[in-house]
């Protein structure tokens, strides 16, 4: 029964999703993004900025060309990403959206554009050096994120938060003993707070961010993939990394560990 229900939901989502042609005709591209996830995306005084916002703007520029068109940025939380695509609340999701087999059952993904691993943020006073030091401790994780799945599968007690800033505050306030998330996210906090650290930086296998698209919306997905290849050839990702991510991390996040330009070379 559950499989039938999920299949029906996916079919409805693909039927009502806006096609590439419809988006061009309407002149509006709806993109789900973070409101509080610098340097990828953040909302300040009514304006979005960050690495993924630069990326979104380039996609819209390639989509609309000289014709009038605009992006409608829609703020979301972790649990909204698949749901917003399936309910046609957004056309794309660009929000550090990790490609997984489970998510691919519900939505489609573009080619990957960023690599990451799990990292663990802790207070220096706790002296956490390895994963074994966290046994018996509470791990703060975002609801629906890979960190939650990883630590639950390993038998750890988890405490749920809804965005990275809330998770960080919970760690500082003692609601948990560690905050687990993509390394590129948790590495930001020691830059601004000398009382926290990330000694566990590359936990588990590498994961990859992709752009989320409604299941079966092939025309839009093909356009996004072709745009990714084009932007990589133009050096967009290196330039945006240098302008957004590098300054944020004060040079501590090396692009060779995160960007995937070598992969794009196979497309000629």
C-alpha positions, 0 to 999 in steps of 0.5 A: 500500500505504501509503495502504491501511495508513493508511486501515486505521489510521484506521478502527481508531482511529475504531472503538475511540475512546471516544464522548461517551456512553461517556466520560460513562458511564465518568466519565473523560475522558483528555486528553493534555497536556505535562508541561514546557511552562509556561505552557500545561501543566506537572506540579509535584509530581504536579499539572498547571497552566497555560492548557491545563489550565484549559481542559481542566478547563472542558471536563470541567466542561461534559461531566460537569455535576453528575454525578461525573466526572474528568480523567485527564491523560496526559503526552506528547511531540510525536511522541505526539500523533497516535499516542495518539489513533489508538491510543485512549490518550487522548480529547483532545489539548490540547498546543499542537497546531497544525492542519495539512493533514498532521495532518488526514489522521490526526486531527480538530481542533476550532475553533482557540483560539490563534494563533502564529508560529515564533520563534527563540531564540538567544544574544545573543552570536551576534547573530542578527537575521534568518533569513539570519544562520542560514545554515550554522548548526544549528537545534534543533527538536522532533521532529515539530514545525512548526519541524522541517518548516519548516527542513528544507524550507529546507535548514537542518541541524537537531538534534532535541530532545524538549521545550522545556526540553531544547531550551533546555539544548541551545542553552545547551550549544552543541549548536545555534546556535538553537532554533526553536519557536512564538513563544509558547514561545521568548519565555518564555526571555528572561524568565528568562535575559538571555543569550538573545533572540528577534529573529525573532518572526514567521517564516512564516504564522500557525498555530493550535492546536486540540484533537485528537480521534480521526478520525471521532469526530464526537459528541465533536468537536461537543461540544468545538466547542460548548464552545469557543464557549460559553467564548469568549462567557463570556470564559474565554480572556481571564480564563485568559490574564490569570491564566496567560500574562500573568504568565509573560511579564511582560506581553510577550505581548499577548493580541490577537496570540494569542487568537481571540475575533473569530473566535468572534463569527461564531457569534453 
